Amino acid sequence: MPTTELVKLYGAAWSVYVRIVRLALEEKQVKHDLVEVDVFAETGVPNEHLTRHPFGRIPAFQHGDFHLYETGAIVRYIDDAFPGCKLQPTSPKARAKVNQIVGILDAYAYRTLVWDIYVERVVSARQGRLANEETIAAALPRAAVCLSELTRLSDDQGFLIGGSVTLADLYAAPIFAYFMRAPEAVSLMEGCEKLIYWWQRFAIRDSMSRTQP
């Protein structure tokens, strides 16, 4: 498939999962347009978006006449369809570890670190409402397990897995960009030196500054 066809990403700049795809596009140096979609509009999910994503979620993706939704499918397609750095290791063990970290972030860390801690603590204050302390308290042990496992599984080569950027980094970074703003992050990150070192390096990458929500 020609890689020169127009690439469009449909979603909201604040979305963790939209940013994961934007990071993949930036790391691969793929020119693209972000088309803002508000799935939380008072009138509901826009009808035209339901033709792209029948479940009414974001992101959705278009490359020429090829349409795709689900972040995991989109970023793996981007990696396979476009030239540039490879975001998935070729070694079976390294690739499995990348997919394991992506799975942990998807299934456990995203909800816990972003919604249960960051949104409850930081966004609620911005919106002038009281945080749900029970939600935060319940999230802390789950967050600690997520962070200790990410620390244990990650390498010492500057990236989460291996010596170059992978999907593991691209999934983790938008989650940490929010989570690290919560005061709870300070104590939760104690003992996670590898993760702290990774975040300090990754947070200042060009792709991160270009995808700031």
C-alpha positions, 0 to 999 in steps of 0.5 A: 500500500502506498505510504504517501496517502493521507493519514487522518487520526480521529479523536481528542488531543487529551485522550491517552489512547489518541496520544499513543497513536500520535506518538507512534506517528511522530516517532515514525515521522508520518505526516498526519492530521488530527481531526478533533472528535468529542465523544462526550458531547451533550448530543452524544457521539457524532453520527459520522464518528459512529461510521468510523467506530461503531462503539463510539470510542476514540481513536479511529484511523484512516490511511487513504481508503483504509480504515481502522479502530482500536489503538493496538491495531492502529499502532501495529499497522503504523509500524508495519506500513511506514518506513523508519524506526521499528517500534516492535523488537524482532527478538521473540522474547523482547517483543513478548515483553513489550506486549506484556507491558502493553497488556499491563498498561491496558488492563491494569495501569490506565484505569488505576493511574489515570482515572482513579488517581489523576482524574480524582485528585487533579481534575476534580480539584480543577473542576471544583469538586471534592475528590472521591477519597475511597476511589483513590485509597482503593487504587493505591495498592493496585497502582503500587503493583503496576509500578513495581511490575513495570520497574521489574520488567523494564531494562536498564538501557534508557527505554522500557525494553531494549535500547530504542523506543518501542510500543511499551514506551508509547503506551506508558508515556501518556499515562505517566504524563497524567499520573506524575501530576498527582501528589500520590505519585511521589510516594508511589514511585519510591523504589522505582528508580528505573521507571523514574529514570525512564520517565525523566528521559522520555518526557523530554522527547520531541515526540512528547512535546509535539503531542502535548494535549 
